């Protein structure tokens, strides 16, 4: 009999906690109501699920429900797939591919292009350094080139001002 009274008080405690929670949801925290499952009904202090008619699972809806969206690649995207190393030939590329596969290929091509641009920039810097050293050996500096240009322009201006005697 002692265990029966303990069960009754436990049930009362659970009911009080549920009532307190509902009061908090309604009054203080209305956003909590959205977080709880809305398909439960309260009847005589107990939660019960509403009666639903069981639906026969449709194979077509289940198939499309979890299907990954596919994309038909354009000729340019096919070339990207080949350049990225995903496929060896254009014949190997399937008719439809996932967007994730296409994004991965584009990212791989972007990285390859950036590496090529880095290499070309370093090569261009080395070539410019080499040409600059060769010009310094020939005594071709910007200062000397500017002085020569100014002297040539002065000479042309003096010739234009002189009267022509024929």
DSSP file (Angstrom, degrees, kcal/mol; ACC not computed):
  #  RESIDUE AA STRUCTURE BP1 BP2  ACC     N-H-->O    O-->H-N    N-H-->O    O-->H-N    TCO  KAPPA ALPHA  PHI   PSI    X-CA   Y-CA   Z-CA
    1    1 A X     >        0   0    0      0, 0.0     4,-1.6     0, 0.0     5,-0.2   0.000 360.0 360.0 360.0 -30.8    0.0    0.0    0.0
    2    2 A X  H  >  +     0   0    0      1,-0.2     4,-1.5     2,-0.2     5,-0.1   0.892 360.0  50.1 -64.2 -39.4    3.0    2.2    0.7
    3    3 A X  H  > S+     0   0    0      1,-0.2     4,-1.8     2,-0.2    -1,-0.2   0.812 105.9  57.8 -69.8 -28.3    4.1    1.9   -2.9
    4    4 A X  H  > S+     0   0    0      2,-0.2     4,-1.9     1,-0.2    -1,-0.2   0.886 106.0  47.5 -68.6 -39.3    0.6    2.7   -4.2
    5    5 A X  H  X S+     0   0    0     -4,-1.6     4,-2.0     2,-0.2    -1,-0.2   0.840 109.9  53.9 -70.8 -31.7    0.6    6.1   -2.4
    6    6 A X  H  X S+     0   0    0     -4,-1.5     4,-1.9     2,-0.2    -2,-0.2   0.886 108.2  50.1 -67.2 -37.7    4.1    6.8   -3.8
    7    7 A X  H  X S+     0   0    0     -4,-1.8     4,-2.4     2,-0.2    -2,-0.2   0.896 109.3  51.8 -66.6 -38.8    2.8    6.1   -7.3
    8    8 A X  H  X S+     0   0    0     -4,-1.9     4,-2.1     1,-0.2    -2,-0.2   0.896 110.9  46.6 -64.8 -40.2   -0.1    8.5   -6.7
    9    9 A X  H  X S+     0   0    0     -4,-2.0     4,-2.2     2,-0.2    -1,-0.2   0.851 111.0  52.6 -71.3 -32.5    2.1   11.3   -5.6
   10   10 A X  H  X S+     0   0    0     -4,-1.9     4,-2.3     2,-0.2    -2,-0.2   0.915 109.7  49.1 -66.8 -41.6    4.5   10.7   -8.5
   11   11 A X  H  X S+     0   0    0     -4,-2.4     4,-2.3     1,-0.2    -2,-0.2   0.900 111.6  49.2 -63.2 -41.0    1.5   10.9  -10.9
   12   12 A X  H  X S+     0   0    0     -4,-2.1     4,-2.4     2,-0.2    -1,-0.2   0.884 109.8  51.6 -64.8 -38.6    0.4   14.1   -9.3
   13   13 A X  H  X S+     0   0    0     -4,-2.2     4,-2.3     2,-0.2    -2,-0.2   0.905 110.0  49.2 -64.8 -41.4    3.9   15.6   -9.5
   14   14 A X  H  X S+     0   0    0     -4,-2.3     4,-2.3     2,-0.2    -2,-0.2   0.906 111.6  49.0 -64.8 -41.4    4.0   14.7  -13.2
   15   15 A X  H  X S+     0   0    0     -4,-2.3     4,-2.5     2,-0.2    -2,-0.2   0.902 111.2  49.6 -65.1 -40.2    0.6   16.4  -13.8
   16   16 A X  H  X S+     0   0    0     -4,-2.4     4,-2.5     2,-0.2    -2,-0.2   0.906 110.6  50.2 -64.9 -40.9    1.7   19.5  -11.9
   17   17 A X  H  X S+     0   0    0     -4,-2.3     4,-2.3     2,-0.2    -2,-0.2   0.905 111.3  49.0 -64.0 -40.6    4.9   19.7  -13.9
   18   18 A X  H  X S+     0   0    0     -4,-2.3     4,-2.4     2,-0.2    -2,-0.2   0.908 111.7  48.5 -65.1 -41.8    2.9   19.4  -17.2
   19   19 A X  H  X S+     0   0    0     -4,-2.5     4,-2.2     2,-0.2    -2,-0.2   0.905 111.7  50.0 -64.0 -40.8    0.5   22.1  -16.1
   20   20 A X  H  X S+     0   0    0     -4,-2.5     4,-2.4     2,-0.2    -2,-0.2   0.904 110.5  50.0 -63.3 -41.6    3.3   24.4  -15.1
   21   21 A X  H  X S+     0   0    0     -4,-2.3     4,-2.5     2,-0.2    -2,-0.2   0.917 110.6  49.0 -64.4 -43.4    5.0   23.8  -18.4
   22   22 A X  H  X S+     0   0    0     -4,-2.4     4,-2.5     2,-0.2    -1,-0.2   0.891 110.5  51.4 -63.2 -38.3    1.8   24.6  -20.4
   23   23 A X  H  X>S+     0   0    0     -4,-2.2     4,-2.8     2,-0.2     5,-0.6   0.920 110.7  48.0 -64.2 -43.3    1.3   27.7  -18.3
   24   24 A X  I  X>S+     0   0    0     -4,-2.4     5,-3.9     1,-0.2     4,-0.8   0.897 111.9  50.6 -63.7 -39.6    4.9   28.9  -19.1
   25   25 A X  I  <5S+     0   0    0     -4,-2.5     8,-0.3     3,-0.2    -2,-0.2   0.929 116.4  40.4 -62.9 -44.3    4.4   28.1  -22.8
   26   26 A X  I  <5S+     0   0    0     -4,-2.5    -2,-0.2    -5,-0.2    -1,-0.2   0.912 130.7  21.3 -72.4 -43.7    1.2   30.1  -22.9
   27   27 A X  I  <5S+     0   0    0     -4,-2.8     3,-0.2    -5,-0.2    -3,-0.2   0.922 133.9  18.7 -94.9 -52.8    2.1   33.1  -20.8
   28   28 A X  I  <<S+     0   0    0     -4,-0.8     2,-0.5    -5,-0.6    -3,-0.2   0.907 128.3  29.7 -94.7 -47.3    5.9   33.5  -20.6
   29   29 A X    >>< +     0   0    0     -5,-3.9     3,-1.3     1,-0.2     4,-0.5  -0.689  56.0 164.1-120.0  77.6    7.5   31.6  -23.4
   30   30 A X  H >> S+     0   0    0     -2,-0.5     3,-0.7     1,-0.3     4,-0.6   0.766  75.4  65.6 -66.1 -21.6    5.1   31.4  -26.4
   31   31 A X  H >> S+     0   0    0      1,-0.2     4,-0.8     2,-0.2     3,-0.5   0.751  89.4  66.2 -72.5 -20.6    8.0   30.4  -28.7
   32   32 A X  H <> S+     0   0    0     -3,-1.3     4,-1.4     1,-0.2     3,-0.3   0.803  89.7  65.9 -67.8 -26.7    8.3   27.1  -26.8
   33   33 A X  H << S+     0   0    0     -3,-0.7    -1,-0.2    -4,-0.5    -2,-0.2   0.861  98.9  51.9 -62.4 -35.1    5.0   26.1  -28.1
   34   34 A X  H << S+     0   0    0     -4,-0.6    -1,-0.2    -3,-0.5    -2,-0.2   0.807 105.5  55.6 -71.6 -27.7    6.4   26.0  -31.6
   35   35 A X  H  < S+     0   0    0     -4,-0.8    -1,-0.2    -3,-0.3    -2,-0.2   0.805  95.5  78.4 -77.0 -28.1    9.2   23.8  -30.5
   36   36 A X  S  < S-     0   0    0     -4,-1.4     2,-0.3     1,-0.1     0, 0.0  -0.388  99.7 -89.7 -77.3 158.4    6.9   21.1  -29.0
   37   37 A X    >   -     0   0    0      1,-0.1     3,-0.6    -2,-0.1    -1,-0.1  -0.512  32.2-157.6 -67.3 129.7    5.2   18.6  -31.2
   38   38 A X  T 3  S+     0   0    0     -2,-0.3    -1,-0.1     1,-0.2    -2,-0.0   0.500  78.8  77.3 -87.5  -4.1    1.8   20.0  -32.2
   39   39 A X  T 3  S+     0   0    0      2,-0.0    11,-1.2    10,-0.0     2,-0.4   0.348  72.8  97.5 -91.4   9.7    0.2   16.7  -33.0
   40   40 A X  E <   -A   49   0A   0     -3,-0.6     2,-0.4     9,-0.2     9,-0.2  -0.801  56.7-158.8 -98.8 138.8   -0.4   15.7  -29.4
   41   41 A X  E     -A   48   0A   0      7,-2.9     7,-2.4    -2,-0.4     2,-0.6  -0.890  14.2-131.2-113.5 145.9   -3.8   16.3  -27.7
   42   42 A X  E     +A   47   0A   0     -2,-0.4     2,-0.4     5,-0.2     5,-0.2  -0.863  30.4 170.0 -96.3 121.6   -4.4   16.5  -24.0
   43   43 A X  E >  S-A   46   0A   0      3,-2.6     3,-1.8    -2,-0.6    -2,-0.0  -0.963  72.3 -21.6-132.1 117.4   -7.3   14.3  -22.8
   44   44 A X  T 3  S-     0   0    0     -2,-0.4     3,-0.1     1,-0.3    -1,-0.1   0.838 126.2 -52.1  54.7  38.7   -7.8   13.9  -19.0
   45   45 A X  T 3  S+     0   0    0      1,-0.2     2,-0.3   -30,-0.0    -1,-0.3   0.455 117.7 105.8  83.9  -0.5   -4.2   14.9  -18.2
   46   46 A X  E <   -A   43   0A   0     -3,-1.8    -3,-2.6     2,-0.0     2,-0.5  -0.873  68.4-125.1-115.1 148.1   -2.7   12.4  -20.7
   47   47 A X  E     +A   42   0A   0     -2,-0.3     2,-0.4    -5,-0.2    -5,-0.2  -0.765  33.5 174.6 -89.3 131.0   -1.1   13.0  -24.0
   48   48 A X  E     -A   41   0A   0     -7,-2.4    -7,-2.9    -2,-0.5     2,-0.3  -0.988  30.3-121.1-134.4 147.2   -2.5   11.1  -26.9
   49   49 A X  E     -A   40   0A   0     -2,-0.4    -9,-0.2    -9,-0.2     3,-0.1  -0.652  37.7-107.4 -82.4 141.8   -1.8   11.2  -30.6
   50   50 A X        -     0   0    0    -11,-1.2     2,-0.3    -2,-0.3    -1,-0.1  -0.362  40.0 -98.8 -66.9 150.1   -4.8   12.0  -32.8
   51   51 A X        -     0   0    0     -3,-0.0     2,-0.4    -2,-0.0    -1,-0.1  -0.544  46.6-175.7 -72.6 127.1   -6.1    9.2  -34.9
   52   52 A X        -     0   0    0     -2,-0.3     2,-0.5    -3,-0.1    -3,-0.0  -0.938  29.4-116.2-123.6 146.8   -4.9    9.3  -38.4
   53   53 A X        -     0   0    0     -2,-0.4     2,-0.2     1,-0.1    -2,-0.0  -0.694  39.3-115.6 -79.4 128.7   -5.7    7.1  -41.3
   54   54 A X        -     0   0    0     -2,-0.5     2,-0.4     1,-0.1    -1,-0.1  -0.459  28.5-144.0 -68.7 131.8   -2.6    5.2  -42.4
   55   55 A X        -     0   0    0     -2,-0.2     2,-0.4     3,-0.0    -1,-0.1  -0.763  16.1-117.3 -96.6 140.0   -1.5    6.2  -45.8
   56   56 A X        -     0   0    0     -2,-0.4     2,-0.2     1,-0.1    -1,-0.0  -0.619  38.2-111.6 -73.4 127.8   -0.1    3.7  -48.2
   57   57 A X        -     0   0    0     -2,-0.4     2,-0.5     1,-0.1    -1,-0.1  -0.430  27.8-139.4 -66.6 127.8    3.5    4.7  -48.9
   58   58 A X     >  -     0   0    0     -2,-0.2     4,-2.0     1,-0.1     5,-0.2  -0.743   3.1-151.4 -89.0 129.1    3.8    5.8  -52.5
   59   59 A X  H  > S+     0   0    0     -2,-0.5     4,-2.1     1,-0.2    -1,-0.1   0.869  94.6  52.4 -69.3 -35.1    7.0    4.6  -54.2
   60   60 A X  H  > S+     0   0    0      2,-0.2     4,-2.2     1,-0.2     5,-0.2   0.918 111.1  45.5 -69.9 -41.1    7.1    7.6  -56.6
   61   61 A X  H  > S+     0   0    0      1,-0.2     4,-1.7     2,-0.2    -1,-0.2   0.895 113.8  49.6 -69.7 -37.3    6.8   10.2  -53.9
   62   62 A X  H  X S+     0   0    0     -4,-2.0     4,-1.3     2,-0.2    -1,-0.2   0.880 110.5  51.6 -66.4 -36.2    9.4    8.5  -51.7
   63   63 A X  H  < S+     0   0    0     -4,-2.1     4,-0.3     1,-0.2     3,-0.2   0.939 115.5  39.5 -65.6 -46.2   11.7    8.2  -54.6
   64   64 A X  H  < S+     0   0    0     -4,-2.2     3,-0.4     1,-0.2    -1,-0.2   0.728 107.4  66.5 -76.2 -20.7   11.5   11.9  -55.5
   65   65 A X  H  < S+     0   0    0     -4,-1.7    -1,-0.2     1,-0.2    -2,-0.2   0.898 113.9  27.0 -67.0 -40.1   11.5   12.9  -51.8
   66   66 A X  S  < S+     0   0    0     -4,-1.3     2,-0.2    -3,-0.2    -1,-0.2   0.231  92.2 125.5-108.3  13.1   15.0   11.8  -51.2
   67   67 A X        -     0   0    0     -3,-0.4     2,-0.3    -4,-0.3    -3,-0.0  -0.523  61.1-125.0 -78.3 137.8   16.4   12.2  -54.7
   68   68 A X        -     0   0    0     -2,-0.2     2,-0.2     1,-0.1    -1,-0.1  -0.658  33.7-108.8 -78.2 132.5   19.5   14.3  -55.2
   69   69 A X        -     0   0    0     -2,-0.3    30,-0.7     1,-0.0     2,-0.3  -0.436  38.4-153.7 -66.5 134.3   18.9   17.1  -57.7
   70   70 A X  E     -B   98   0B   0     28,-0.2     2,-0.4    -2,-0.2    28,-0.2  -0.700   5.8-152.3-110.1 160.8   20.8   16.4  -61.0
   71   71 A X  E     -B   97   0B   0     26,-3.0    26,-3.0    -2,-0.3     2,-0.7  -0.995  15.6-132.4-135.9 135.5   22.1   18.7  -63.6
   72   72 A X        -     0   0    0     -2,-0.4    24,-0.2    24,-0.2    23,-0.1  -0.803  36.1-128.8 -87.1 115.6   22.7   18.2  -67.3
   73   73 A X        -     0   0    0     -2,-0.7     2,-0.1    22,-0.5    -1,-0.0  -0.356  12.5-133.0 -71.5 143.1   26.2   19.6  -68.0
   74   74 A X     >  -     0   0    0      1,-0.1     4,-2.2    -2,-0.1     5,-0.2  -0.363  33.9 -99.2 -79.3 168.0   26.8   22.0  -70.8
   75   75 A X  H  > S+     0   0    0      1,-0.2     4,-1.9     2,-0.2     5,-0.1   0.886 126.5  51.9 -58.0 -37.6   29.8   21.5  -73.2
   76   76 A X  H  > S+     0   0    0      1,-0.2     4,-1.9     2,-0.2    -1,-0.2   0.913 109.5  48.6 -64.8 -41.8   31.8   24.1  -71.2
   77   77 A X  H  > S+     0   0    0      1,-0.2     4,-2.1     2,-0.2    -1,-0.2   0.828 107.7  55.7 -68.2 -30.9   31.0   22.2  -67.9
   78   78 A X  H  X S+     0   0    0     -4,-2.2     4,-1.8     2,-0.2    -1,-0.2   0.906 107.0  49.6 -65.1 -40.4   32.0   18.9  -69.6
   79   79 A X  H  X S+     0   0    0     -4,-1.9     4,-3.0     1,-0.2    -2,-0.2   0.892 109.2  52.3 -64.7 -38.0   35.4   20.5  -70.4
   80   80 A X  H  X S+     0   0    0     -4,-1.9     4,-2.2     1,-0.2     6,-0.2   0.908 107.4  52.3 -62.4 -41.1   35.7   21.7  -66.8
   81   81 A X  H  <>S+     0   0    0     -4,-2.1     5,-1.4     1,-0.2     6,-1.1   0.875 112.9  44.7 -63.4 -36.5   35.1   18.1  -65.6
   82   82 A X  H ><5S+     0   0    0     -4,-1.8     3,-1.2     2,-0.2    -2,-0.2   0.930 112.8  49.9 -72.7 -45.3   37.8   16.8  -67.9
   83   83 A X  H 3<5S+     0   0    0     -4,-3.0    -2,-0.2     1,-0.3    -1,-0.2   0.837 105.9  57.6 -62.0 -32.4   40.3   19.6  -66.9
   84   84 A X  T 3<5S-     0   0    0     -4,-2.2    -1,-0.3    -5,-0.2    -2,-0.2   0.686 113.7-119.1 -74.0 -14.9   39.7   18.9  -63.3
   85   85 A X  T < 5S+     0   0    0     -3,-1.2    -3,-0.2    -4,-0.4    -2,-0.1   0.535  80.8 121.0  91.2   6.2   40.7   15.3  -63.8
   86   86 A X  S   <S+     0   0    0     -5,-1.4     2,-0.3    -6,-0.2    -4,-0.2   0.895  82.3  19.7 -69.5 -39.3   37.4   13.8  -62.7
   87   87 A X        -     0   0    0     -6,-1.1    -2,-0.3     1,-0.1    -1,-0.2  -0.945  64.1-148.0-129.9 152.1   36.9   12.1  -66.1
   88   88 A X  S    S+     0   0    0     -2,-0.3     2,-0.3     1,-0.2    -1,-0.1   0.868  82.7  20.6 -85.6 -40.5   39.5   11.2  -68.8
   89   89 A X  S >  S-     0   0    0      1,-0.1     3,-0.8     0, 0.0     4,-0.4  -0.868  74.8-117.8-129.2 161.0   37.2   11.6  -71.9
   90   90 A X  G >  S+     0   0    0     -2,-0.3     3,-0.7     1,-0.2    -1,-0.1   0.767 112.0  64.2 -68.7 -24.9   34.0   13.4  -72.7
   91   91 A X  G 3  S+     0   0    0      1,-0.2    -1,-0.2    -4,-0.0     0, 0.0   0.784  95.4  59.2 -68.7 -26.5   32.3   10.0  -73.4
   92   92 A X  G <  S+     0   0    0     -3,-0.8     2,-0.3     2,-0.1    -1,-0.2   0.679  81.1 100.3 -76.2 -17.8   32.8    9.0  -69.8
   93   93 A X  S <  S-     0   0    0     -3,-0.7     4,-0.1    -4,-0.4   -15,-0.0  -0.543  76.2-126.1 -73.2 127.1   30.8   11.9  -68.4
   94   94 A X        -     0   0    0     -2,-0.3   -21,-0.3     2,-0.1    -1,-0.1  -0.202  20.7-109.4 -68.4 165.9   27.2   10.8  -67.5
   95   95 A X  S    S+     0   0    0      1,-0.2   -22,-0.5   -23,-0.1     2,-0.4   0.879 104.9  29.1 -63.9 -38.3   24.2   12.6  -68.9
   96   96 A X  S    S-     0   0    0    -24,-0.2     2,-0.3   -26,-0.0   -24,-0.2  -0.972  70.9-176.6-126.3 141.1   23.3   14.1  -65.6
   97   97 A X  E     -B   71   0B   0    -26,-3.0   -26,-3.0    -2,-0.4     2,-0.2  -0.869  30.2-101.4-129.2 162.8   25.7   14.9  -62.7
   98   98 A X  E  >  -B   70   0B   0     -2,-0.3     4,-1.8   -28,-0.2   -28,-0.2  -0.489  25.8-122.7 -82.2 156.4   25.2   16.3  -59.2
   99   99 A X  H  > S+     0   0    0    -30,-0.7     4,-2.8     1,-0.2     5,-0.2   0.837 112.9  58.3 -65.7 -32.0   25.8   19.9  -58.4
  100  100 A X  H  > S+     0   0    0      2,-0.2     4,-2.5     1,-0.2    -1,-0.2   0.907 105.2  49.2 -64.1 -41.2   28.3   18.8  -55.8
  101  101 A X  H  > S+     0   0    0      2,-0.2     4,-2.1     1,-0.2    -1,-0.2   0.908 112.9  47.5 -63.8 -41.6   30.4   17.0  -58.4
  102  102 A X  H  X S+     0   0    0     -4,-1.8     4,-2.5     2,-0.2    -2,-0.2   0.911 112.0  49.3 -66.8 -42.6   30.2   20.1  -60.7
  103  103 A X  H  X S+     0   0    0     -4,-2.8     4,-2.5     1,-0.2    -2,-0.2   0.904 110.4  50.9 -63.1 -41.0   31.2   22.4  -57.8
  104  104 A X  H  X S+     0   0    0     -4,-2.5     4,-2.1     2,-0.2    -1,-0.2   0.906 111.4  48.0 -63.3 -40.8   34.1   20.2  -56.8
  105  105 A X  H  X S+     0   0    0     -4,-2.1     4,-2.2     2,-0.2    -2,-0.2   0.918 111.8  49.4 -66.0 -43.0   35.4   20.2  -60.4
  106  106 A X  H  X S+     0   0    0     -4,-2.5     4,-2.5     1,-0.2    -2,-0.2   0.908 111.2  49.5 -63.1 -41.4   35.0   24.0  -60.7
  107  107 A X  H  X S+     0   0    0     -4,-2.5     4,-2.2     2,-0.2    -1,-0.2   0.893 109.9  51.0 -64.5 -38.8   36.9   24.5  -57.5
  108  108 A X  H  X S+     0   0    0     -4,-2.1     4,-2.2     2,-0.2    -1,-0.2   0.901 111.3  47.8 -65.4 -39.8   39.7   22.1  -58.6
  109  109 A X  H  X S+     0   0    0     -4,-2.2     4,-2.8     2,-0.2     5,-0.2   0.901 109.5  54.0 -67.3 -40.4   40.0   24.0  -61.9
  110  110 A X  H  X S+     0   0    0     -4,-2.5     4,-2.4     1,-0.2    -2,-0.2   0.916 109.4  48.0 -58.4 -43.1   40.1   27.4  -60.0
  111  111 A X  H  X S+     0   0    0     -4,-2.2     4,-2.3     2,-0.2    -1,-0.2   0.921 111.8  49.4 -64.8 -43.1   43.0   26.1  -57.9
  112  112 A X  H  X S+     0   0    0     -4,-2.2     4,-2.3     1,-0.2    -2,-0.2   0.924 111.8  48.7 -61.8 -43.8   44.9   24.9  -61.0
  113  113 A X  H  X S+     0   0    0     -4,-2.8     4,-2.5     1,-0.2    -1,-0.2   0.897 110.6  50.9 -63.4 -40.3   44.4   28.2  -62.7
  114  114 A X  H  X S+     0   0    0     -4,-2.4     4,-2.4    -5,-0.2    -1,-0.2   0.898 109.5  50.3 -66.7 -37.9   45.5   30.1  -59.6
  115  115 A X  H  X S+     0   0    0     -4,-2.3     4,-2.4     2,-0.2    -2,-0.2   0.913 111.0  49.3 -63.6 -41.1   48.7   27.9  -59.4
  116  116 A X  H  X S+     0   0    0     -4,-2.3     4,-2.7     2,-0.2    -2,-0.2   0.915 111.2  49.5 -63.2 -42.3   49.4   28.6  -63.1
  117  117 A X  H  X S+     0   0    0     -4,-2.5     4,-2.3     2,-0.2    -2,-0.2   0.889 110.1  50.8 -65.4 -38.4   48.9   32.4  -62.5
  118  118 A X  H  X S+     0   0    0     -4,-2.4     4,-2.3     2,-0.2    -1,-0.2   0.939 112.0  47.4 -61.9 -45.6   51.3   32.3  -59.5
  119  119 A X  H  X S+     0   0    0     -4,-2.4     4,-2.5     1,-0.2    -2,-0.2   0.912 112.4  49.0 -63.4 -42.5   53.9   30.5  -61.7
  120  120 A X  H  X S+     0   0    0     -4,-2.7     4,-2.7     2,-0.2    -1,-0.2   0.873 110.1  51.8 -66.0 -35.7   53.5   32.9  -64.5
  121  121 A X  H  X S+     0   0    0     -4,-2.3     4,-2.2     2,-0.2    -2,-0.2   0.928 111.7  45.8 -65.1 -44.7   53.8   35.9  -62.2
  122  122 A X  H  X S+     0   0    0     -4,-2.3     4,-2.2     2,-0.2    -2,-0.2   0.912 113.6  49.9 -64.2 -41.6   57.0   34.5  -60.7
  123  123 A X  H  X S+     0   0    0     -4,-2.5     4,-2.4     1,-0.2    -2,-0.2   0.917 110.1  50.7 -63.1 -43.0   58.4   33.8  -64.2
  124  124 A X  H  X S+     0   0    0     -4,-2.7     4,-2.4     1,-0.2    -1,-0.2   0.890 109.3  51.0 -61.5 -40.0   57.5   37.3  -65.3
  125  125 A X  H  X S+     0   0    0     -4,-2.2     4,-2.3     2,-0.2    -1,-0.2   0.911 110.2  49.1 -63.4 -42.0   59.3   38.8  -62.3
  126  126 A X  H  X S+     0   0    0     -4,-2.2     4,-2.4     2,-0.2    -2,-0.2   0.912 111.2  49.6 -64.4 -41.7   62.4   36.7  -63.1
  127  127 A X  H  X S+     0   0    0     -4,-2.4     4,-2.7     1,-0.2     5,-0.2   0.920 111.2  49.2 -63.3 -43.7   62.3   37.8  -66.8
  128  128 A X  H  X S+     0   0    0     -4,-2.4     4,-2.4     2,-0.2    -1,-0.2   0.889 110.6  50.3 -64.5 -39.2   62.0   41.5  -65.8
  129  129 A X  H  X S+     0   0    0     -4,-2.3     4,-2.2     2,-0.2    -1,-0.2   0.935 111.8  48.2 -62.8 -44.9   64.9   41.2  -63.3
  130  130 A X  H  X S+     0   0    0     -4,-2.4     4,-2.0     1,-0.2    -2,-0.2   0.928 113.3  46.7 -61.9 -46.0   67.0   39.6  -66.0
  131  131 A X  H  X S+     0   0    0     -4,-2.7     4,-2.3     1,-0.2    -1,-0.2   0.870 110.6  53.7 -65.2 -36.1   66.1   42.3  -68.6
  132  132 A X  H  X S+     0   0    0     -4,-2.4     4,-2.1    -5,-0.2    -1,-0.2   0.899 108.8  48.2 -64.0 -40.7   66.8   45.1  -66.0
  133  133 A X  H  X S+     0   0    0     -4,-2.2     4,-1.7     2,-0.2    -1,-0.2   0.888 111.1  50.8 -67.7 -37.7   70.3   43.7  -65.3
  134  134 A X  H  X S+     0   0    0     -4,-2.0     4,-1.3     1,-0.2    -2,-0.2   0.907 110.9  48.7 -64.9 -40.7   71.0   43.5  -69.1
  135  135 A X  H  <>S+     0   0    0     -4,-2.3     5,-3.0     1,-0.2     4,-0.2   0.870 108.2  54.4 -66.9 -36.2   69.8   47.1  -69.5
  136  136 A X  H ><5S+     0   0    0     -4,-2.1     3,-1.0     1,-0.2    -1,-0.2   0.870 105.1  53.6 -65.8 -35.3   72.0   48.3  -66.6
  137  137 A X  H 3<5S+     0   0    0     -4,-1.7    -1,-0.2     1,-0.2    -2,-0.2   0.846 109.8  47.4 -66.2 -32.5   75.0   46.7  -68.3
  138  138 A X  T 3<5S-     0   0    0     -4,-1.3    -1,-0.2    -5,-0.1    -2,-0.2   0.388 117.4-117.0 -86.3   3.0   74.3   48.7  -71.4
  139  139 A X  T < 5 +     0   0    0     -3,-1.0     2,-0.9    -4,-0.2    -3,-0.2   0.850  64.1 149.1  61.7  38.4   73.8   51.8  -69.2
  140  140 A X      < +     0   0    0     -5,-3.0     2,-0.2    -8,-0.1    -1,-0.2  -0.806  16.7 160.0-101.1  90.8   70.2   52.2  -70.2
  141  141 A X     >  -     0   0    0     -2,-0.9     4,-2.3    -3,-0.1     5,-0.2  -0.686  53.2-113.0-106.0 165.1   68.6   53.7  -67.2
  142  142 A X  H  > S+     0   0    0     -2,-0.2     4,-2.4     1,-0.2     5,-0.2   0.869 117.1  54.8 -63.5 -35.4   65.3   55.6  -67.0
  143  143 A X  H  > S+     0   0    0      2,-0.2     4,-2.4     1,-0.2    -1,-0.2   0.946 109.7  44.7 -64.3 -47.9   67.2   58.8  -66.2
  144  144 A X  H  > S+     0   0    0      1,-0.2     4,-2.3     2,-0.2    -2,-0.2   0.893 113.3  51.3 -65.4 -38.4   69.4   58.6  -69.3
  145  145 A X  H  X S+     0   0    0     -4,-2.3     4,-2.1     2,-0.2    -1,-0.2   0.907 111.2  48.1 -64.3 -40.8   66.4   57.7  -71.5
  146  146 A X  H  X S+     0   0    0     -4,-2.4     4,-2.5     2,-0.2    -2,-0.2   0.900 111.1  50.4 -65.9 -41.4   64.4   60.7  -70.2
  147  147 A X  H  X S+     0   0    0     -4,-2.4     4,-2.3     1,-0.2    -2,-0.2   0.910 111.3  48.6 -63.5 -42.1   67.4   63.0  -70.7
  148  148 A X  H  X S+     0   0    0     -4,-2.3     4,-2.2     2,-0.2    -1,-0.2   0.904 111.6  49.9 -63.8 -40.9   67.8   61.8  -74.3
  149  149 A X  H  X S+     0   0    0     -4,-2.1     4,-2.4     2,-0.2    -2,-0.2   0.914 111.4  48.0 -64.9 -43.1   64.1   62.2  -75.0
  150  150 A X  H  X S+     0   0    0     -4,-2.5     4,-2.4     2,-0.2    -1,-0.2   0.894 111.3  50.8 -65.0 -39.6   64.1   65.8  -73.6
  151  151 A X  H  X S+     0   0    0     -4,-2.3     4,-2.2     2,-0.2    -1,-0.2   0.907 110.9  48.9 -63.9 -40.8   67.1   66.7  -75.6
  152  152 A X  H  X S+     0   0    0     -4,-2.2     4,-2.2     1,-0.2    -2,-0.2   0.903 111.5  49.2 -65.0 -41.5   65.5   65.3  -78.8
  153  153 A X  H  X S+     0   0    0     -4,-2.4     4,-2.2     2,-0.2    -2,-0.2   0.886 110.7  50.4 -66.4 -38.4   62.3   67.3  -78.1
  154  154 A X  H  X S+     0   0    0     -4,-2.4     4,-2.6     2,-0.2    -2,-0.2   0.921 110.3  50.1 -63.3 -43.1   64.2   70.5  -77.5
  155  155 A X  H  X S+     0   0    0     -4,-2.2     4,-2.1     1,-0.2    -2,-0.2   0.911 111.2  48.2 -62.8 -42.4   66.1   70.0  -80.8
  156  156 A X  H  X S+     0   0    0     -4,-2.2     4,-1.7     1,-0.2    -1,-0.2   0.874 111.7  50.3 -65.5 -36.9   62.8   69.4  -82.7
  157  157 A X  H  X S+     0   0    0     -4,-2.2     4,-1.5     2,-0.2    -2,-0.2   0.898 110.5  49.3 -68.7 -39.7   61.2   72.5  -81.0
  158  158 A X  H  X S+     0   0    0     -4,-2.6     4,-1.7     1,-0.2    -2,-0.2   0.889 110.8  50.7 -64.8 -39.1   64.3   74.7  -82.0
  159  159 A X  H  < S+     0   0    0     -4,-2.1    -1,-0.2     1,-0.2    -2,-0.2   0.858 108.5  51.9 -67.3 -34.1   64.1   73.4  -85.6
  160  160 A X  H  < S+     0   0    0     -4,-1.7    -1,-0.2     1,-0.2    -2,-0.2   0.828 111.5  47.2 -71.8 -30.5   60.4   74.2  -85.8
  161  161 A X  H  < S+     0   0    0     -4,-1.5    -2,-0.2    -5,-0.1    -1,-0.2   0.770  91.0  94.6 -82.4 -26.6   61.1   77.8  -84.6
  162  162 A X  S  < S-     0   0    0     -4,-1.7     2,-0.2    -5,-0.1    -4,-0.0  -0.401  85.2-111.6 -66.6 138.1   64.0   78.5  -86.9
  163  163 A X        -     0   0    0     -2,-0.1     2,-0.5     1,-0.1    -1,-0.1  -0.488  30.5-120.1 -70.4 140.1   62.9   80.3  -90.2
  164  164 A X        -     0   0    0     -2,-0.2     2,-0.6    -4,-0.1    -1,-0.1  -0.676  25.9-163.6 -82.9 127.2   63.3   78.1  -93.1
  165  165 A X              0   0    0     -2,-0.5    -1,-0.0     1,-0.1    -2,-0.0  -0.939 360.0 360.0-114.2 115.1   65.7   79.5  -95.7
  166  166 A X              0   0    0     -2,-0.6    -1,-0.1     0, 0.0    -2,-0.0   0.391 360.0 360.0-114.4 360.0   65.4   77.9  -99.2
